[in-house]
Amino acid sequence: MDFSSIIPVALVTLGLLGVIIADLLGKGQKPIVPQAIAVLALLAGALSALGLEQSNDTVLGVLRPDAFTVIFTVFFCVVGAMTIIATTRGEAFRSPGGEFLSMILASVIGMAVLTMSVDLICLYLAFETVSIPSYVLVGMRRADPKANESSLKYVLFGAVSSALMLYGLSFIVGLSGGTSLDAVAAAVQNGAGSQPIFVVACLLVFAGFAYKISAVPFHFWAPDVYAGAPASVGGFLAVASKAAGFAALVRVVAAMTPEGVGDAADPMGQLLPEANALIVIIAVSAIITMTFGNLAALKQREIKRLLAWSSIAHAGYIMLAVTVWSPYALQALIFYLIAYLFMNIAAFFIAGIAIREMGTGELRSFRGLMTSNPGLAVFMAIILFSLTGLPPFFGFIAKYHVFYAVFEKGYIWLGVIGLVNGVISLYYYARVVAYMFLDELEEGEAPPSIRMSLVDKVFCAVTVIPLVPLGLFWAPIWEWAQASIPAVLGL
C-alpha cells in the first residue's frame, strides 16, 4: 500500500506537533518561532502535493489522492499560510500564539482529508475535524463579548446541521449497504434513488453541506460569526471552509447522480426527478442563496458584515455550477474558488487593517480614503470590482465560466437570475468605492488615517495585483482545473 500520497497531510500534521512543542518550550514568549513552523509546514504541504504522483487508487479504502485532491490540498495550504500572515497584521492578534496556529493547521488537515474522502464515515469525521477548530478560532478572543456570542452561535448551528447530516448519511448507508461512495453510486444506479427515503436523505445531507458553505437556509451563523471573529479568521472561513464544503459536495453528488458519473443528462427536466433529488435541492438553494445574500448585503453598514453577506451570495453562484453538473461546470467551480481566494483573503485583510487603525469597520469610516491612502483605496476598489464580476478582473472570468456553463446547458432562466443578482451586487460594492473616492468630508473632518507597514503593503500587493493579470492570462489556471475533473467524475 502506497502511503506517499498522504505526505502533504503528514507534513502539516508534523507542523502542528512542532507548533505545540515550540510554543510550550518558548512559554509563549517567542511567537515568531511557532509562526514560522506553521507557515513552513503549510508551504511544504502545498509543494509536496504539487509533486505527488496522482492515482485513482484508494488509501485504506477511504482516501483517494487523485488530481482533484491535489488541487484542493494546495488551495487549503496556501489559504492557511496567508491567514497566519494576515492575522499577525490584523486587528486581533499582533502575535498569534500556538493555540491559534494549531487550530489553523488542524482545520487544514481536516479540509485535505475531507476532499479526498471516498467513504461516508471518513467524510463525516473529516467534516467535524474542519468544524471544531473553527469554533475555537472564532471564540479565541475570550475577553470580547462579540467573539463569545459568535462562537456560541457557530457551535449551535454546527451541532444541529451536523446531526441532520449524520442522520441523512445513515439513511444512505442503509440504502446502499455500505459506507463507500462507490457502494452508494452502485445502489443509486440500481434504483435506490427512486425510493422516497432517498429524497429525505438528500435533504438531510444537504443540511450539513449548506451549513459549511453558508447556503440558505443554514446561513444565519455567517454574518454574526464573521463580524465577531478576527477579520483574518473570517477570510479563512469564507474561503477555505467554503471550498472544503464544495469539494466534498462534488464527491457526494458524483456518487448520487444515477445517470452515470459525469453524464450530461438533464437533471432539471422535471420538477423533482427522483434520480436527481440532491441536484434539484441544490438548484433551489442556489437561487435563494444568491438572491437573499445580495438583498441582505444592500443594507449593511459594516465592512465585515457586508463581506459576510457577499460570501453567502457567492456561494449561490458557485452552487450554479453544481446544478449544471457537467465537466465544464465543475471546472468553472474550481476556477471560481481560486479567484475567490485572492479576492476574499485580500478583502478581509484590508478590513482587518482598517479596523486595527480606525477602531471601527463602519463603511462611512472609509470616506476620503483616497485622499489619505490612495494605494489602499485603489487596492480595495480592485477587489470590489472583481467581486462584482467586472472586466478585466479575475472575478469577471470566474463568473463568465459559471454563467457560460449554465447557458450552454440551456438553463436560460437560471442564468438570467444569476445575472440579475450580479447587477444587484454592483450597488453595494460600488457604494464602498463611492465612500472612498467620491464622498466629500464634512467641514473639519479629517480623512481616515490608516498606516501600513511594509509587510502590509507586500501582502496587499501579492493578493490584489494578480487580480488584473489573471483576468487576462487565466488559461494556465483553467487548464489546471480541467486536469482535475476526470478524476472526480470517474471519466
C-alpha positions as CSV (number, residue, x, y, z in Angstrom):
1,M,0.0,0.0,0.0
2,D,1.4,3.3,-1.1
3,F,1.2,5.9,1.7
4,S,3.3,8.5,-0.2
5,S,0.0,10.1,-1.4
6,I,-0.7,11.4,2.1
7,I,2.7,13.0,2.6
8,P,1.1,16.6,2.4
9,V,-1.2,15.8,5.2
10,A,1.6,14.2,7.2
11,L,3.8,17.3,6.8
12,V,1.1,19.6,8.0
13,T,0.5,17.2,11.0
14,L,4.2,17.3,11.8
15,G,3.9,21.1,11.6
16,L,1.0,21.0,14.1
17,L,3.1,19.0,16.6
18,G,6.1,21.3,16.0
19,V,4.0,24.4,16.7
20,I,2.7,22.9,20.0
21,I,6.2,21.9,21.2
22,A,7.8,25.2,20.2
23,D,5.1,27.1,22.0
24,L,5.5,25.0,25.1
25,L,9.3,25.3,25.1
26,G,9.1,29.1,24.4
27,K,6.3,29.5,27.0
28,G,4.5,31.7,24.5
29,Q,7.3,34.3,24.7
30,K,8.7,33.8,21.2
31,P,5.7,33.6,18.9
32,I,7.8,34.0,15.8
33,V,9.1,30.5,16.1
34,P,5.8,28.6,16.0
35,Q,4.5,31.1,13.4
36,A,7.5,30.2,11.1
37,I,7.0,26.5,11.7
38,A,3.3,26.7,10.9
39,V,3.8,28.7,7.6
40,L,6.7,26.5,6.5
41,A,4.7,23.3,7.2
42,L,1.8,24.6,5.1
43,L,4.1,25.6,2.3
44,A,5.8,22.2,2.4
45,G,2.4,20.6,2.3
46,A,1.5,22.6,-0.8
47,L,4.8,21.9,-2.6
48,S,4.6,18.2,-1.8
49,A,1.1,18.0,-3.1
50,L,2.1,19.5,-6.4
51,G,4.8,16.8,-6.7
52,L,2.6,13.9,-5.9
53,E,2.1,11.0,-8.4
54,Q,-1.6,11.2,-8.7
55,S,-3.6,8.0,-8.5
56,N,-7.3,6.9,-8.5
57,D,-6.4,4.1,-6.1
58,T,-7.5,4.5,-2.5
59,V,-5.5,4.5,0.7
60,L,-7.0,2.1,3.3
61,G,-10.1,2.1,1.1
62,V,-11.3,5.5,2.4
63,L,-9.0,8.2,0.8
64,R,-8.4,8.8,-2.9
65,P,-5.4,11.1,-3.6
66,D,-6.4,12.0,-7.2
67,A,-5.8,15.2,-9.2
68,F,-9.0,16.7,-7.6
69,T,-7.5,16.2,-4.2
70,V,-4.1,17.7,-5.2
71,I,-5.6,21.0,-6.4
72,F,-7.6,21.5,-3.2
73,T,-4.8,20.4,-0.9
74,V,-2.6,23.1,-2.4
75,F,-5.5,25.5,-2.1
76,F,-6.0,24.9,1.6
77,C,-2.3,25.1,2.5
78,V,-2.0,28.4,0.7
79,V,-5.0,29.9,2.4
80,G,-3.8,28.6,5.8
81,A,-0.4,30.2,5.3
82,M,-2.0,33.5,4.1
83,T,-4.3,33.5,7.1
84,I,-1.5,33.2,9.6
85,I,0.4,36.0,8.0
86,A,-2.7,38.2,7.8
87,T,-3.5,37.5,11.5
88,T,-0.2,38.9,12.6
89,R,-1.1,42.2,10.9
90,G,-4.8,42.4,11.6
91,E,-6.9,43.8,14.3
92,A,-7.0,40.8,16.6
93,F,-3.6,39.2,17.4
94,R,-0.4,41.1,16.7
95,S,1.4,37.8,17.6
96,P,-0.9,34.8,17.4
97,G,0.2,32.0,19.8
98,G,0.4,28.3,19.5
99,E,-3.2,27.7,20.2
100,F,-4.3,29.8,17.3
101,L,-1.7,28.3,14.9
102,S,-2.5,24.8,15.9
103,M,-6.3,25.3,15.2
104,I,-5.5,26.7,11.7
105,L,-3.3,23.6,11.0
106,A,-5.8,21.2,12.4
107,S,-8.5,22.7,10.3
108,V,-6.4,22.5,7.1
109,I,-5.7,18.8,7.9
110,G,-9.4,18.2,8.1
111,M,-10.0,20.0,4.9
112,A,-7.4,18.0,3.0
113,V,-8.8,14.7,4.3
114,L,-12.4,15.8,3.6
115,T,-11.5,16.5,0.0
116,M,-10.0,13.0,-0.6
117,S,-12.6,11.1,1.4
118,V,-14.5,8.5,-0.6
119,D,-16.1,6.8,2.5
120,L,-19.0,8.3,4.3
121,I,-17.6,7.7,7.8
122,C,-14.3,9.2,7.0
123,L,-16.0,12.1,5.3
124,Y,-18.1,12.9,8.4
125,L,-15.1,12.6,10.7
126,A,-13.1,15.0,8.4
127,F,-16.1,17.3,8.3
128,E,-16.0,17.6,12.1
129,T,-12.2,18.0,12.1
130,V,-12.8,21.1,10.0
131,S,-15.6,22.4,12.1
132,I,-14.4,22.0,15.7
133,P,-11.1,24.1,15.3
134,S,-13.2,26.7,13.5
135,Y,-15.4,27.1,16.6
136,V,-12.3,27.7,18.7
137,L,-10.8,30.2,16.2
138,V,-13.9,32.3,16.3
139,G,-14.1,32.5,20.1
140,M,-10.4,32.8,20.8
141,R,-10.7,36.4,21.9
142,R,-12.2,35.4,25.2
143,A,-12.4,39.0,26.6
144,D,-14.5,40.1,23.6
145,P,-18.3,39.5,24.2
146,K,-18.9,39.7,20.5
147,A,-16.5,36.9,19.8
148,N,-18.1,34.7,22.6
149,E,-21.5,35.3,21.2
150,S,-20.4,34.5,17.6
151,S,-18.6,31.3,18.7
152,L,-21.7,30.1,20.6
153,K,-24.0,30.7,17.6
154,Y,-21.5,28.9,15.4
155,V,-21.4,25.9,17.7
156,L,-25.2,25.7,18.0
157,F,-25.8,25.9,14.2
158,G,-22.9,23.5,13.6
159,A,-24.3,20.9,16.0
160,V,-27.7,21.0,14.5
161,S,-26.5,20.7,10.9
162,S,-24.0,18.0,11.8
163,A,-26.8,16.0,13.5
164,L,-29.0,16.3,10.4
165,M,-26.2,15.4,8.1
166,L,-25.3,12.3,10.1
167,Y,-29.0,11.2,10.2
168,G,-29.2,11.6,6.4
169,L,-25.9,9.6,5.9
170,S,-27.4,6.8,8.0
171,F,-30.3,6.5,5.5
172,I,-27.8,6.5,2.6
173,V,-25.8,3.7,4.2
174,G,-29.0,1.7,4.8
175,L,-30.0,2.1,1.1
176,S,-26.6,1.3,-0.3
177,G,-25.5,-1.4,2.2
178,G,-22.0,0.1,2.5
179,T,-20.2,3.3,3.5
180,S,-18.1,3.8,0.4
181,L,-19.1,6.3,-2.2
182,D,-18.7,3.5,-4.8
183,A,-21.3,1.5,-2.9
184,V,-23.6,4.5,-2.9
185,A,-23.1,5.0,-6.6
186,A,-23.9,1.3,-7.3
187,A,-27.0,1.4,-5.2
188,V,-28.3,4.5,-6.9
189,Q,-27.6,3.0,-10.3
190,N,-29.7,0.0,-9.2
191,G,-32.7,2.1,-8.3
192,A,-32.2,3.2,-4.7
193,G,-32.7,6.8,-5.9
194,S,-36.3,6.1,-6.8
195,Q,-37.3,5.5,-3.1
196,P,-38.9,8.4,-1.2
197,I,-36.5,7.9,1.6
198,F,-33.7,8.9,-0.8
199,V,-35.2,12.3,-1.2
200,V,-35.4,12.7,2.6
201,A,-31.7,11.6,2.9
202,C,-30.7,14.1,0.3
203,L,-32.4,16.9,2.2
204,L,-30.7,15.9,5.5
205,V,-27.2,15.5,3.9
206,F,-27.5,18.8,2.2
207,A,-28.2,20.5,5.5
208,G,-24.7,19.7,6.6
209,F,-23.1,21.0,3.4
210,A,-25.3,24.1,3.4
211,Y,-24.0,25.0,6.8
212,K,-20.4,24.5,5.7
213,I,-20.8,26.6,2.5
214,S,-23.2,29.1,4.2
215,A,-26.1,28.4,1.9
216,V,-29.7,29.3,2.7
217,P,-31.4,28.2,5.0
218,F,-28.3,27.3,7.0
219,H,-26.6,30.7,6.5
220,F,-27.7,32.6,9.6
221,W,-24.5,32.0,11.5
222,A,-22.2,33.6,8.9
223,P,-22.9,37.4,9.4
224,D,-22.6,37.3,13.1
225,V,-19.6,34.9,13.1
226,Y,-17.7,36.9,10.5
227,A,-18.4,40.2,12.4
228,G,-17.4,38.8,15.8
229,A,-14.3,36.9,14.6
230,P,-11.0,38.5,13.7
231,A,-11.1,39.6,10.0
232,S,-8.4,37.1,9.1
233,V,-10.4,34.2,10.6
234,G,-13.5,35.5,8.7
235,G,-11.5,35.3,5.5
236,F,-10.3,31.8,6.3
237,L,-13.9,30.6,7.0
238,A,-15.2,32.4,3.9
239,V,-12.6,30.9,1.6
240,A,-11.1,27.6,2.9
241,S,-14.0,26.3,4.8
242,K,-16.4,27.1,1.9
243,A,-14.1,25.4,-0.6
244,A,-13.8,22.3,1.5
245,G,-17.6,22.0,1.6
246,F,-17.9,22.4,-2.1
247,A,-15.1,19.8,-2.8
248,A,-16.8,17.2,-0.6
249,L,-20.2,18.1,-2.1
250,V,-18.9,17.4,-5.6
251,R,-17.7,14.0,-4.5
252,V,-21.1,13.1,-2.9
253,V,-23.1,14.4,-5.8
254,A,-20.9,12.4,-8.2
255,A,-21.9,9.2,-6.3
256,M,-25.6,10.2,-6.1
257,T,-26.1,11.0,-9.8
258,P,-27.6,7.9,-11.2
259,E,-27.4,8.7,-14.9
260,G,-23.7,7.9,-14.8
261,V,-21.0,9.9,-13.2
262,G,-20.2,12.9,-15.3
263,D,-23.2,12.2,-17.5
264,A,-24.6,15.3,-19.2
265,A,-28.2,14.1,-18.7
266,D,-30.6,16.9,-17.9
267,P,-31.2,16.9,-14.1
268,M,-33.7,19.7,-14.2
269,G,-36.0,18.3,-16.9
270,Q,-38.8,17.6,-14.3
271,L,-39.9,19.4,-11.2
272,L,-38.3,16.9,-8.9
273,P,-36.8,13.9,-10.7
274,E,-36.4,11.1,-8.2
275,A,-33.0,10.3,-9.7
276,N,-31.6,13.8,-9.1
277,A,-33.2,14.9,-5.9
278,L,-29.9,16.3,-4.5
279,I,-29.2,18.4,-7.6
280,V,-32.7,19.8,-7.6
281,I,-32.4,20.7,-3.9
282,I,-29.0,22.4,-4.7
283,A,-30.6,24.3,-7.6
284,V,-33.4,25.7,-5.4
285,S,-31.0,26.6,-2.6
286,A,-28.6,28.3,-5.2
287,I,-31.4,30.7,-6.4
288,I,-32.5,31.6,-2.9
289,T,-28.9,31.9,-1.6
290,M,-27.6,34.3,-4.1
291,T,-30.8,36.4,-4.1
292,F,-31.1,36.6,-0.3
293,G,-27.4,37.2,0.1
294,N,-27.3,40.1,-2.3
295,L,-30.5,41.7,-1.0
296,A,-29.3,41.5,2.6
297,A,-26.0,43.0,1.7
298,L,-27.7,46.1,0.4
299,K,-28.5,47.4,3.8
300,Q,-25.2,46.5,5.6
301,R,-23.3,49.4,7.2
302,E,-20.2,47.5,8.5
303,I,-17.5,46.1,6.2
304,K,-17.2,42.6,7.7
305,R,-21.0,42.0,7.7
306,L,-21.1,43.2,4.1
307,L,-18.4,40.8,3.2
308,A,-20.3,38.0,5.1
309,W,-23.5,38.5,3.1
310,S,-21.4,38.9,-0.1
311,S,-19.8,35.4,0.7
312,I,-23.3,34.0,1.0
313,A,-24.3,35.4,-2.4
314,H,-21.1,33.9,-3.9
315,A,-22.0,30.5,-2.5
316,G,-25.1,30.7,-4.6
317,Y,-23.1,31.5,-7.8
318,I,-20.8,28.5,-7.1
319,M,-23.8,26.3,-6.5
320,L,-25.0,27.0,-10.0
321,A,-22.0,25.0,-11.3
322,V,-23.1,22.0,-9.2
323,T,-26.6,22.4,-10.5
324,V,-25.5,22.2,-14.1
325,W,-23.4,19.2,-13.3
326,S,-21.2,18.9,-16.4
327,P,-17.4,18.6,-16.6
328,Y,-17.2,22.2,-17.9
329,A,-19.3,23.5,-15.0
330,L,-17.2,21.7,-12.3
331,Q,-14.1,23.1,-13.9
332,A,-15.6,26.5,-13.6
333,L,-16.4,25.8,-10.0
334,I,-12.7,25.1,-9.2
335,F,-11.6,28.1,-11.2
336,Y,-14.2,30.3,-9.4
337,L,-12.9,29.2,-6.0
338,I,-9.3,30.1,-6.9
339,A,-10.4,33.5,-8.0
340,Y,-12.4,33.8,-4.8
341,L,-9.3,33.0,-2.8
342,F,-7.5,36.1,-4.0
343,M,-10.5,38.4,-3.7
344,N,-11.8,37.4,-0.3
345,I,-8.5,37.0,1.6
346,A,-7.4,40.4,0.4
347,A,-10.8,42.0,1.2
348,F,-10.8,40.6,4.8
349,F,-7.1,41.6,5.2
350,I,-7.8,45.2,4.3
351,A,-10.9,45.2,6.5
352,G,-8.7,44.0,9.4
353,I,-6.2,46.7,8.8
354,A,-8.9,49.4,8.7
355,I,-10.4,48.1,12.0
356,R,-7.0,48.0,13.6
357,E,-6.1,51.6,12.6
358,M,-9.5,53.3,12.8
359,G,-11.2,51.3,15.6
360,T,-14.3,50.7,13.5
361,G,-15.4,48.9,10.4
362,E,-18.3,51.2,9.6
363,L,-18.5,51.9,5.8
364,R,-18.7,55.6,6.4
365,S,-15.3,55.5,8.1
366,F,-13.8,54.8,4.7
367,R,-14.9,58.3,3.4
368,G,-11.9,60.2,1.9
369,L,-9.6,57.2,2.0
370,M,-8.4,58.1,-1.5
371,T,-7.0,61.4,0.0
372,S,-5.1,59.8,2.9
373,N,-4.1,56.5,1.4
374,P,-4.7,56.3,-2.3
375,G,-2.8,53.0,-2.7
376,L,-5.1,51.2,-0.2
377,A,-8.2,52.8,-1.8
378,V,-7.2,51.5,-5.3
379,F,-6.5,48.1,-3.9
380,M,-9.9,47.9,-2.3
381,A,-11.6,49.2,-5.4
382,I,-9.9,46.4,-7.5
383,I,-11.1,43.8,-5.0
384,L,-14.7,45.1,-5.0
385,F,-14.9,45.4,-8.8
386,S,-13.5,41.8,-9.1
387,L,-16.1,40.5,-6.6
388,T,-18.8,42.2,-8.7
389,G,-17.5,40.4,-11.8
390,L,-16.5,43.4,-13.9
391,P,-13.8,43.1,-16.6
392,P,-10.9,42.9,-16.9
393,F,-10.5,41.4,-13.4
394,F,-10.1,37.8,-12.4
395,G,-13.6,37.7,-10.9
396,F,-15.2,38.5,-14.3
397,I,-13.6,35.5,-15.9
398,A,-14.7,33.3,-13.0
399,K,-18.3,34.4,-13.3
400,Y,-18.2,34.2,-17.0
401,H,-17.3,30.5,-17.0
402,V,-20.0,29.7,-14.5
403,F,-22.7,31.5,-16.4
404,Y,-21.4,30.1,-19.7
405,A,-21.9,26.6,-18.3
406,V,-25.4,27.5,-17.2
407,F,-26.5,29.0,-20.5
408,E,-24.7,26.2,-22.5
409,K,-26.9,23.6,-20.7
410,G,-30.0,25.6,-21.8
411,Y,-30.9,26.9,-18.3
412,I,-31.7,30.4,-19.6
413,W,-34.0,31.2,-16.7
414,L,-31.3,30.2,-14.2
415,G,-28.6,32.2,-15.9
416,V,-30.9,35.3,-16.0
417,I,-31.5,35.1,-12.3
418,G,-27.7,34.9,-11.7
419,L,-27.0,37.9,-13.9
420,V,-29.7,40.0,-12.2
421,N,-28.1,39.1,-8.9
422,G,-24.7,40.3,-10.3
423,V,-26.3,43.6,-11.1
424,I,-27.7,43.9,-7.6
425,S,-24.3,43.2,-6.1
426,L,-22.8,46.1,-8.1
427,Y,-24.8,48.5,-6.0
428,Y,-23.4,47.6,-2.6
429,Y,-19.8,47.1,-3.8
430,A,-19.9,50.4,-5.7
431,R,-21.2,52.1,-2.5
432,V,-17.9,51.3,-0.7
433,V,-16.0,52.7,-3.7
434,A,-18.1,55.8,-3.6
435,Y,-17.3,56.4,0.0
436,M,-13.5,56.1,-0.7
437,F,-13.3,58.2,-3.9
438,L,-16.4,60.4,-4.2
439,D,-17.8,61.3,-0.8
440,E,-16.8,64.7,0.5
441,L,-15.8,65.1,4.1
442,E,-17.7,67.4,6.3
443,E,-16.0,70.6,7.3
444,G,-13.3,70.0,9.9
445,E,-13.5,66.2,9.4
446,A,-10.1,64.5,8.8
447,P,-9.7,61.7,6.2
448,P,-9.2,58.2,7.7
449,S,-5.6,57.6,8.8
450,I,-4.5,54.0,8.0
451,R,-0.9,53.3,8.5
452,M,0.5,50.3,6.7
453,S,3.8,48.6,7.3
454,L,6.0,47.1,4.6
455,V,4.6,43.7,5.4
456,D,1.0,45.0,5.0
457,K,1.8,46.6,1.6
458,V,3.6,43.4,0.3
459,F,0.6,41.2,1.4
460,C,-1.9,43.5,-0.3
461,A,0.2,43.6,-3.5
462,V,0.6,39.8,-3.6
463,T,-3.1,39.2,-3.2
464,V,-4.6,42.1,-5.1
465,I,-2.3,42.8,-8.1
466,P,-2.8,39.2,-9.5
467,L,-6.5,40.0,-10.0
468,V,-5.6,42.1,-13.0
469,P,-3.2,39.9,-15.0
470,L,-5.1,36.7,-14.1
471,G,-8.2,38.3,-15.6
472,L,-6.3,38.5,-18.9
473,F,-4.0,35.4,-18.8
474,W,-6.1,32.8,-17.0
475,A,-5.5,29.8,-19.3
476,P,-2.9,28.0,-17.1
477,I,-5.3,28.0,-14.1
478,W,-8.2,26.9,-16.3
479,E,-6.1,24.0,-17.6
480,W,-5.0,23.1,-14.1
481,A,-8.7,22.9,-13.0
482,Q,-9.5,21.0,-16.2
483,A,-7.0,18.3,-15.3
484,S,-8.7,17.5,-12.0
485,I,-12.2,16.9,-13.3
486,P,-11.9,13.4,-14.9
487,A,-10.7,12.0,-11.6
488,V,-13.6,13.1,-9.5
489,L,-16.1,12.3,-12.3
490,G,-14.6,8.9,-13.0
491,L,-14.1,9.7,-16.7
